[in-house]
Amino acid sequence: MKVLISDNLHAHGVAIFEQAPNIEVINRPGMPPEEFMEVVQDVDGLVIRSATKVTDKVLEVASRLKVVGRAGTGLDNVNIPEATKRGIVVMNTPGGNTVTTGEHAISMMLALARNIPQAAHSMREGRWEKKRFQGREVYNKTLGIIGLGRIGTVVAGRAQGLKMRILGYDPFVKKEMVTSCGVELVTLDELFARSDFITLHTPKTKDTAHIISREAFRKMKRGVMLINCARGGLIDEEALKEALEEGIVAGAALDVFEQEPPVGSPLLLMGNVVCTPHLGASTEEAQENVAVAIAEQMVDYLLNGTVKNAVNAPSVSGEVLNQLRPYLTLAEALGAFQAQIAEGPIDSVNIEYIGEISKLDTTPLMHSIMKGLLYPVMRDEVNYVNAPAIAKDRGIHLTETKVESAEDFTTLIRLTVRAAQKENILAGTIFGRYEPRLVRINAFRLEAVPEGHMLFIYNTDRPGVIGAIGTTIGNHKINIARMTVGQEKERGQNIILLTTDTSVTPECLADVRALPHVASAHPLEL
């Protein structure tokens, strides 16, 4: 078997591949695109970091490819749905960069507060400008942390050592889980208003894109300093430039950008901006950790068929995988649906396996449900292997029940999720041999295909409401592919599940929510 290493990989990781029996290593980072497209046609494994783009065209020509391994966490550069469709396992190494990225954020904050890069540059030019580069202490200042996952909590721990007051915002974390870290959990607006420094540690999702916007800057304490070592696109860079010029923001430290490299960005020329070229994970220790981890995972998969830290396949044998495949798809969709309608941090999850499914090994199904539940919030940091452990760390209580006697369907998975004192119940089954269906949402019965771009609506059961919704969405040039309606006559309520060809835009969503008799509308991605 052949493994292509197309990006720079630590020597210890390369050595693991070279020492494995029956594996030929092609270590050629930085190939021109034409050469890469030729070489990738004949390999079984592909090792990447952030430079290589694994597009649908790459996957189309790589007819032998069995596994793609990312030495790191982020998988924005891999077309995961296309890889899944072709049966290619995609692995990453979550957690390998946690300490390194957290330390880089603290380093950036201190460099920003004390003008270290600017002063060093001035010294190299032969100047001695002591007064010009007067800085500020971080002692007794307030640090606002947006996103309290693994990296955010590392930053909180380091900031405690610097004797800072720490505020945190994370709508998916419960208060009792962070108070032990010395973090005061607050609303986003309160964090903006009280923080002297703000650091971002959240994935980029539809909810967090431009979470730091013009409106956000207007809510911040004047003279705040901003640090982003998480993802480009969390900050509206044009709005940041204006806030820096107006003095709302005293300085910014940026390791990531909306476009990388940020060629021509005016932020690079501003004296109160500290920039580094996406160095959050760039330490000797982190690069060795992720290289060794991805090499061991890929060798184990290629030689033994063992799946570990895959984002698109659970850790099961091929035989079990074939038996469970349609149920795994259903299970993950149920989890993702629940995550996107939950309001606030999730307290408990109850999974019921009813009928024929109760006779199978349901452990992979639990992993799929938990992965689906956490992915909308954590993105590439969560996978089929680590999802239950992450859920436990977040204080989510999990229970599972098996019931052999069938109800309305020969097999059923019922998922009950409690968040912020509100409970939602979903149930799904398999039609035929391979077709997942959602058959219950709370008190409503229906039959819906749980996939694609969706809009979930609660509305009053009145004539003309469904027509108005369809017309409104059509006015935004969005095509409705499928519509499913569930009715509760006693309360005079409907639920509507729409599948659209493209995602519902924020403008369209606002117009739908403004319609008479529409109680709520949630965009979903399944």
C-alpha positions as CSV (number, residue, x, y, z in Angstrom):
1,M,0.0,0.0,0.0
2,K,1.1,3.5,-0.7
3,V,0.8,6.6,1.6
4,L,1.3,10.1,0.2
5,I,2.5,12.8,2.7
6,S,1.6,16.0,0.8
7,D,2.2,18.6,3.5
8,N,5.1,19.0,6.0
9,L,5.0,16.3,8.7
10,H,7.2,15.9,11.7
11,A,10.0,13.3,11.2
12,H,8.7,11.1,14.0
13,G,5.4,10.7,12.1
14,V,7.1,9.9,8.8
15,A,9.3,7.3,10.6
16,I,6.2,5.5,11.8
17,F,4.9,5.1,8.3
18,E,8.4,4.1,7.0
19,Q,8.7,1.4,9.7
20,A,5.3,-0.1,9.0
21,P,5.2,-3.4,7.0
22,N,3.7,-3.4,3.6
23,I,3.5,0.4,3.4
24,E,5.4,2.5,0.8
25,V,5.8,6.2,1.8
26,I,5.8,9.0,-0.7
27,N,6.9,12.0,1.3
28,R,6.6,15.0,-1.1
29,P,5.2,18.1,0.5
30,G,4.5,21.2,-1.5
31,M,4.0,19.5,-4.9
32,P,2.6,21.6,-7.8
33,P,-1.1,20.9,-8.2
34,E,-0.6,19.1,-11.5
35,E,2.0,16.7,-10.0
36,F,-0.2,16.2,-6.9
37,M,-3.2,15.2,-9.0
38,E,-1.1,12.6,-10.8
39,V,0.5,11.1,-7.8
40,V,-2.7,10.9,-5.7
41,Q,-4.3,8.6,-8.3
42,D,-2.2,5.7,-7.1
43,V,-2.2,5.9,-3.2
44,D,-4.2,4.2,-0.5
45,G,-3.6,6.9,2.2
46,L,-3.2,10.7,2.1
47,V,-1.6,12.6,4.9
48,I,-2.3,16.4,5.0
49,R,-2.2,19.5,7.1
50,S,-3.9,22.7,6.1
51,A,-2.1,23.4,2.7
52,T,-3.5,20.4,0.7
53,K,-7.1,20.9,-0.5
54,V,-8.9,17.5,-0.8
55,T,-11.7,18.6,-3.2
56,D,-14.2,16.5,-5.1
57,K,-11.9,16.5,-8.1
58,V,-9.1,15.1,-6.0
59,L,-11.4,12.4,-4.6
60,E,-12.7,11.6,-8.1
61,V,-9.2,10.8,-9.5
62,A,-7.9,9.1,-6.3
63,S,-9.6,5.7,-7.1
64,R,-7.5,3.7,-4.6
65,L,-7.8,6.1,-1.7
66,K,-9.0,4.5,1.5
67,V,-8.2,7.1,4.2
68,V,-7.3,10.8,4.5
69,G,-5.5,11.8,7.7
70,R,-5.2,15.4,8.9
71,A,-2.3,16.0,11.3
72,G,-4.3,18.5,13.3
73,T,-8.0,19.4,14.0
74,G,-9.4,21.6,11.2
75,L,-10.9,19.9,8.2
76,D,-12.2,22.9,6.2
77,N,-9.9,21.8,3.4
78,V,-11.5,18.3,3.0
79,N,-14.8,17.6,1.2
80,I,-16.0,15.3,3.9
81,P,-19.5,14.5,2.3
82,E,-17.9,13.5,-1.0
83,A,-15.3,11.3,0.9
84,T,-18.1,9.7,2.8
85,K,-20.0,9.0,-0.3
86,R,-16.9,7.2,-1.8
87,G,-16.3,5.2,1.4
88,I,-13.1,7.1,2.3
89,V,-12.4,7.4,6.0
90,V,-11.4,10.9,7.1
91,M,-9.4,11.1,10.4
92,N,-8.0,14.0,12.4
93,T,-6.2,14.4,15.7
94,P,-8.4,16.4,18.1
95,G,-6.7,17.7,21.2
96,G,-3.1,17.6,19.9
97,N,-3.0,21.4,19.6
98,T,-5.0,22.4,22.7
99,V,-2.2,23.5,25.0
100,T,-0.1,25.0,22.1
101,T,-3.0,27.2,20.8
102,G,-4.0,28.3,24.3
103,E,-0.5,29.3,25.1
104,H,-0.2,31.2,21.8
105,A,-3.3,33.2,22.7
106,I,-1.8,34.2,26.1
107,S,1.5,35.1,24.3
108,M,-0.4,37.3,21.8
109,M,-2.3,39.0,24.6
110,L,1.0,39.9,26.5
111,A,2.7,41.0,23.3
112,L,-0.2,43.2,22.5
113,A,-0.4,44.7,26.0
114,R,3.3,45.5,26.1
115,N,3.8,46.5,22.4
116,I,6.6,43.9,22.2
117,P,6.7,43.4,18.4
118,Q,6.5,47.1,17.6
119,A,9.3,47.9,20.1
120,A,11.5,45.2,18.8
121,H,11.1,46.5,15.3
122,S,11.9,50.0,16.4
123,M,15.0,48.8,18.2
124,R,16.2,47.0,15.0
125,E,15.9,50.3,13.2
126,G,18.2,51.9,15.7
127,R,15.7,53.9,17.7
128,W,15.2,54.0,21.5
129,E,11.5,55.0,21.9
130,K,10.8,54.1,25.5
131,K,7.8,56.5,26.0
132,R,6.2,55.6,22.7
133,F,5.7,52.0,23.6
134,Q,4.3,52.3,27.1
135,G,2.0,49.4,27.6
136,R,-0.5,48.2,30.1
137,E,-0.6,45.5,32.8
138,V,-2.9,42.5,32.6
139,Y,-2.9,42.0,36.4
140,N,-6.4,42.6,37.8
141,K,-7.8,43.2,34.3
142,T,-10.9,41.4,33.0
143,L,-10.4,38.8,30.2
144,G,-13.5,37.8,28.3
145,I,-13.3,34.4,26.7
146,I,-15.7,33.5,23.9
147,G,-15.9,29.7,23.7
148,L,-15.1,27.5,26.7
149,G,-14.1,24.3,25.1
150,R,-10.7,22.7,25.6
151,I,-8.7,25.6,24.4
152,G,-10.8,28.2,26.1
153,T,-10.4,26.5,29.4
154,V,-6.6,26.2,28.9
155,V,-6.6,30.0,28.4
156,A,-8.7,30.5,31.5
157,G,-6.3,28.5,33.6
158,R,-3.3,30.5,32.3
159,A,-5.1,33.7,32.9
160,Q,-5.8,32.8,36.5
161,G,-2.1,32.5,37.0
162,L,-1.8,36.1,35.7
163,K,-4.3,37.2,38.4
164,M,-6.9,38.3,35.8
165,R,-10.7,38.3,36.3
166,I,-12.2,35.9,33.8
167,L,-15.6,36.2,32.1
168,G,-16.8,33.5,29.8
169,Y,-19.5,33.2,27.1
170,D,-20.6,29.8,25.8
171,P,-24.3,29.1,25.4
172,F,-23.6,25.3,25.3
173,V,-21.7,25.1,28.6
174,K,-23.4,24.8,32.0
175,K,-22.4,27.3,34.8
176,E,-21.2,24.6,37.2
177,M,-18.8,23.2,34.6
178,V,-16.7,26.4,34.5
179,T,-17.0,28.0,37.9
180,S,-14.3,25.6,39.1
181,C,-12.0,27.1,36.5
182,G,-12.6,30.6,38.0
183,V,-14.8,31.7,35.1
184,E,-17.9,33.8,35.6
185,L,-20.4,32.8,32.9
186,V,-22.1,35.8,31.4
187,T,-24.1,36.9,28.4
188,L,-22.3,38.0,25.3
189,D,-23.4,41.6,25.7
190,E,-22.1,41.6,29.3
191,L,-18.8,40.2,28.2
192,F,-18.5,42.9,25.6
193,A,-19.3,45.6,28.2
194,R,-17.0,44.5,31.0
195,S,-13.9,43.0,29.3
196,D,-10.5,44.8,29.0
197,F,-9.3,41.9,26.8
198,I,-11.4,39.6,24.6
199,T,-10.1,36.3,23.2
200,L,-12.0,34.0,20.8
201,H,-11.9,30.2,21.1
202,T,-14.9,29.0,19.2
203,P,-15.3,27.1,15.8
204,K,-16.6,29.0,12.9
205,T,-20.3,28.1,12.3
206,K,-23.3,29.9,10.9
207,D,-23.9,31.3,14.4
208,T,-20.3,32.4,15.1
209,A,-19.4,33.8,11.7
210,H,-18.7,37.6,12.4
211,I,-19.7,37.2,16.0
212,I,-17.5,40.2,16.4
213,S,-19.3,42.7,14.2
214,R,-19.9,46.4,14.0
215,E,-22.8,46.0,16.4
216,A,-20.6,44.1,18.8
217,F,-17.9,46.8,18.7
218,R,-20.5,49.4,19.7
219,K,-21.1,47.3,22.9
220,M,-17.5,47.0,23.9
221,K,-15.6,49.0,26.6
222,R,-13.6,51.7,24.9
223,G,-9.9,50.7,24.7
224,V,-10.5,47.0,24.7
225,M,-7.9,44.7,23.2
226,L,-8.9,41.8,20.9
227,I,-7.2,38.4,20.3
228,N,-8.1,35.8,17.8
229,C,-6.2,32.5,17.5
230,A,-9.3,30.4,16.7
231,R,-10.7,30.8,13.1
232,G,-10.7,33.5,10.5
233,G,-14.1,34.9,9.9
234,L,-15.1,35.2,13.5
235,I,-14.3,38.9,13.3
236,D,-15.6,41.2,10.6
237,E,-12.2,42.6,9.5
238,E,-13.6,45.7,7.9
239,A,-15.5,46.5,11.1
240,L,-12.3,45.8,13.1
241,K,-10.3,48.3,11.0
242,E,-12.9,51.0,11.7
243,A,-13.0,50.2,15.4
244,L,-9.2,50.5,15.6
245,E,-9.2,53.8,13.8
246,E,-11.9,55.2,16.0
247,G,-10.1,54.0,19.2
248,I,-12.9,51.7,20.3
249,V,-10.4,48.9,20.1
250,A,-6.9,49.8,21.4
251,G,-5.2,46.9,19.7
252,A,-5.7,43.5,18.1
253,A,-3.6,40.4,18.0
254,L,-4.5,38.1,15.0
255,D,-3.2,34.7,14.2
256,V,-6.0,33.8,11.8
257,F,-7.7,35.8,9.0
258,E,-10.8,35.6,6.7
259,Q,-8.5,35.0,3.8
260,E,-5.1,33.3,4.3
261,P,-2.6,34.6,3.6
262,P,-4.2,38.0,4.1
263,V,-2.6,39.6,1.0
264,G,-3.4,43.3,0.9
265,S,-5.2,43.5,4.2
266,P,-5.0,47.0,5.7
267,L,-4.8,45.4,9.1
268,L,-1.2,44.3,8.4
269,L,-0.2,48.0,8.1
270,M,-1.7,49.2,11.3
271,G,0.7,50.0,14.2
272,N,-1.7,48.7,16.9
273,V,-2.2,45.2,15.3
274,V,0.0,42.3,16.1
275,C,-0.1,39.5,13.4
276,T,1.3,36.0,13.2
277,P,0.9,33.6,10.2
278,H,-1.5,31.0,11.8
279,L,1.1,29.8,14.4
280,G,-1.4,28.6,17.0
281,A,-0.4,25.0,16.5
282,S,3.2,25.6,15.5
283,T,5.3,24.3,18.3
284,E,7.7,21.4,18.1
285,E,5.7,19.5,20.7
286,A,2.3,19.9,19.0
287,Q,3.6,19.1,15.6
288,E,5.3,15.9,16.9
289,N,2.1,15.0,18.8
290,V,-0.3,15.3,15.9
291,A,2.2,13.7,13.4
292,V,2.7,10.6,15.6
293,A,-1.0,10.4,16.3
294,I,-2.1,10.5,12.7
295,A,0.6,8.1,11.6
296,E,-0.4,5.5,14.2
297,Q,-4.1,5.9,13.4
298,M,-3.6,5.5,9.6
299,V,-1.2,2.6,9.9
300,D,-3.7,0.8,12.2
301,Y,-6.5,1.4,9.8
302,L,-4.6,0.4,6.6
303,L,-3.1,-2.8,8.2
304,N,-5.8,-3.8,10.7
305,G,-9.0,-2.0,9.6
306,T,-9.2,-0.2,13.0
307,V,-10.9,3.1,12.8
308,K,-9.9,5.8,15.3
309,N,-10.7,9.5,15.5
310,A,-12.6,9.4,12.2
311,V,-15.1,12.2,11.6
312,N,-17.2,10.2,9.1
313,A,-17.0,6.6,10.3
314,P,-17.5,5.0,13.8
315,S,-15.0,2.6,15.3
316,V,-16.5,-0.7,14.3
317,S,-15.6,-3.7,12.1
318,G,-16.6,-3.7,8.4
319,E,-19.2,-6.4,9.0
320,V,-21.0,-4.5,11.8
321,L,-20.7,-1.2,9.8
322,N,-22.6,-2.7,6.9
323,Q,-25.3,-4.0,9.2
324,L,-25.7,-0.7,11.1
325,R,-25.0,1.8,8.3
326,P,-28.6,3.1,7.8
327,Y,-29.2,3.3,11.5
328,L,-25.9,5.2,12.0
329,T,-27.1,7.8,9.5
330,L,-30.4,8.1,11.2
331,A,-28.8,8.3,14.7
332,E,-26.4,11.1,13.7
333,A,-29.2,13.1,12.1
334,L,-31.4,12.8,15.2
335,G,-28.5,14.1,17.3
336,A,-27.8,17.0,15.0
337,F,-31.5,17.9,14.8
338,Q,-31.8,18.0,18.6
339,A,-28.6,20.2,18.9
340,Q,-30.0,22.8,16.5
341,I,-33.4,23.1,18.2
342,A,-32.1,23.0,21.8
343,E,-32.2,26.4,23.7
344,G,-29.3,26.6,26.0
345,P,-26.8,24.0,27.3
346,I,-27.9,20.4,27.2
347,D,-28.5,18.7,30.6
348,S,-29.5,15.2,29.7
349,V,-29.9,12.7,26.8
350,N,-32.1,9.6,26.8
351,I,-31.8,7.1,24.0
352,E,-34.4,4.4,23.5
353,Y,-33.8,1.5,21.1
354,I,-37.2,-0.1,20.4
355,G,-37.9,-3.3,18.4
356,E,-35.4,-5.0,16.2
357,I,-32.7,-2.5,16.7
358,S,-32.6,-3.4,20.4
359,K,-31.1,-6.8,19.5
360,L,-28.0,-5.3,17.9
361,D,-24.9,-3.8,19.4
362,T,-26.1,-0.2,19.8
363,T,-22.8,1.3,21.1
364,P,-21.9,2.7,17.7
365,L,-25.4,4.3,17.5
366,M,-24.9,6.0,20.8
367,H,-21.5,7.4,19.5
368,S,-23.2,8.6,16.3
369,I,-26.0,10.3,18.3
370,M,-23.6,12.1,20.6
371,K,-21.4,13.1,17.7
372,G,-24.4,14.6,15.9
373,L,-25.4,16.3,19.1
374,L,-22.1,18.0,19.6
375,Y,-20.9,18.7,16.0
376,P,-23.0,21.8,15.3
377,V,-21.2,23.4,18.3
378,M,-17.7,21.9,18.2
379,R,-17.3,21.1,14.6
380,D,-14.0,19.2,13.8
381,E,-13.0,18.9,17.5
382,V,-15.6,16.1,17.9
383,N,-15.8,12.7,16.2
384,Y,-17.3,9.3,16.7
385,V,-14.6,8.2,19.2
386,N,-14.4,11.2,21.6
387,A,-18.0,12.4,21.5
388,P,-19.2,10.5,24.6
389,A,-16.2,11.7,26.6
390,I,-16.7,15.3,25.6
391,A,-20.4,15.1,26.5
392,K,-19.5,13.8,29.9
393,D,-16.9,16.6,30.4
394,R,-19.7,19.1,29.6
395,G,-22.0,17.6,32.3
396,I,-24.4,15.9,29.9
397,H,-26.1,13.0,31.6
398,L,-26.7,10.0,29.2
399,T,-29.1,7.1,29.7
400,E,-29.9,4.3,27.3
401,T,-32.8,1.9,27.2
402,K,-33.6,-1.2,25.1
403,V,-37.2,-2.4,24.5
404,E,-37.6,-5.5,22.4
405,S,-41.4,-5.2,21.9
406,A,-42.1,-2.9,18.9
407,E,-44.6,-0.1,18.9
408,D,-45.9,1.5,15.6
409,F,-42.7,0.5,13.7
410,T,-40.7,-2.8,13.7
411,T,-37.7,-0.7,14.8
412,L,-37.5,2.8,16.3
413,I,-34.8,5.1,17.8
414,R,-36.4,7.6,20.2
415,L,-34.1,10.5,21.4
416,T,-35.2,12.7,24.3
417,V,-33.0,15.8,25.0
418,R,-33.5,18.1,28.0
419,A,-31.9,21.6,27.8
420,A,-32.7,24.6,30.0
421,Q,-35.7,22.9,31.6
422,K,-37.3,22.2,28.1
423,E,-37.6,18.7,26.6
424,N,-37.7,17.7,23.0
425,I,-38.5,14.2,21.7
426,L,-37.5,12.9,18.3
427,A,-38.1,9.5,16.9
428,G,-36.8,7.9,13.7
429,T,-36.9,4.6,11.8
430,I,-35.7,3.0,8.6
431,F,-38.0,2.6,5.7
432,G,-37.2,-0.4,3.5
433,R,-33.6,-1.4,4.1
434,Y,-31.7,1.8,3.8
435,E,-33.9,4.9,4.0
436,P,-33.9,6.9,7.4
437,R,-37.1,8.7,8.3
438,L,-38.0,11.1,11.0
439,V,-41.4,10.0,12.3
440,R,-42.0,12.1,15.4
441,I,-41.2,15.5,16.7
442,N,-42.6,16.0,20.2
443,A,-46.4,15.5,19.9
444,F,-46.4,15.6,16.1
445,R,-46.4,12.6,13.8
446,L,-44.9,12.9,10.4
447,E,-42.7,11.3,7.8
448,A,-39.6,13.3,6.8
449,V,-36.2,12.6,5.2
450,P,-33.7,14.0,7.7
451,E,-31.0,15.4,5.4
452,G,-29.9,18.5,3.7
453,H,-30.8,22.2,4.2
454,M,-34.0,22.3,6.3
455,L,-36.3,24.8,7.9
456,F,-38.3,23.7,11.0
457,I,-41.4,25.8,11.7
458,Y,-44.0,25.8,14.4
459,N,-47.2,27.6,13.2
460,T,-50.8,28.1,14.0
461,D,-53.1,25.7,12.0
462,R,-54.9,28.3,9.8
463,P,-55.8,28.4,6.1
464,G,-53.2,30.3,4.0
465,V,-50.3,30.0,6.5
466,I,-48.4,27.3,4.5
467,G,-49.0,29.2,1.3
468,A,-47.6,32.4,2.8
469,I,-44.5,30.6,4.0
470,G,-43.9,29.1,0.6
471,T,-44.4,32.4,-1.1
472,T,-42.0,34.2,1.3
473,I,-39.3,31.6,0.7
474,G,-39.8,31.8,-3.0
475,N,-39.5,35.6,-3.0
476,H,-35.9,35.0,-1.8
477,K,-35.2,32.8,-4.8
478,I,-34.9,29.7,-2.6
479,N,-36.4,26.5,-4.0
480,I,-38.4,24.2,-1.7
481,A,-37.4,20.6,-2.6
482,R,-39.7,18.8,0.0
483,M,-42.3,19.8,2.5
484,T,-43.7,17.7,5.4
485,V,-46.4,18.8,7.7
486,G,-47.4,17.4,11.1
487,Q,-50.7,18.4,12.7
488,E,-51.9,18.5,16.3
489,K,-55.7,19.3,16.0
490,E,-56.4,19.5,19.7
491,R,-54.1,22.6,20.0
492,G,-54.6,23.9,16.5
493,Q,-50.9,23.7,15.8
494,N,-48.7,22.5,12.9
495,I,-45.1,21.8,12.4
496,I,-43.6,22.1,9.0
497,L,-40.3,20.7,7.8
498,L,-39.0,22.1,4.6
499,T,-36.0,20.9,2.6
500,T,-34.5,23.6,0.4
501,D,-32.0,23.4,-2.4
502,T,-29.8,26.0,-0.7
503,S,-29.5,27.3,2.9
504,V,-32.1,29.7,4.1
505,T,-30.5,33.1,4.3
506,P,-30.8,35.3,7.4
507,E,-33.0,37.7,5.5
508,C,-35.4,35.0,4.4
509,L,-35.5,33.5,7.9
510,A,-36.4,37.0,9.4
511,D,-39.2,37.3,6.9
512,V,-40.6,33.9,7.7
513,R,-40.5,34.6,11.4
514,A,-42.3,37.8,10.9
515,L,-45.3,36.1,9.2
516,P,-48.6,36.0,11.1
517,H,-49.2,32.7,12.8
518,V,-45.5,31.6,12.7
519,A,-44.5,30.9,16.2
520,S,-40.9,29.9,15.5
521,A,-38.5,28.9,12.7
522,H,-35.2,27.1,13.0
523,P,-32.7,26.6,10.1
524,L,-31.2,23.1,10.2
525,E,-28.2,21.5,8.5
526,L,-28.3,17.7,8.4
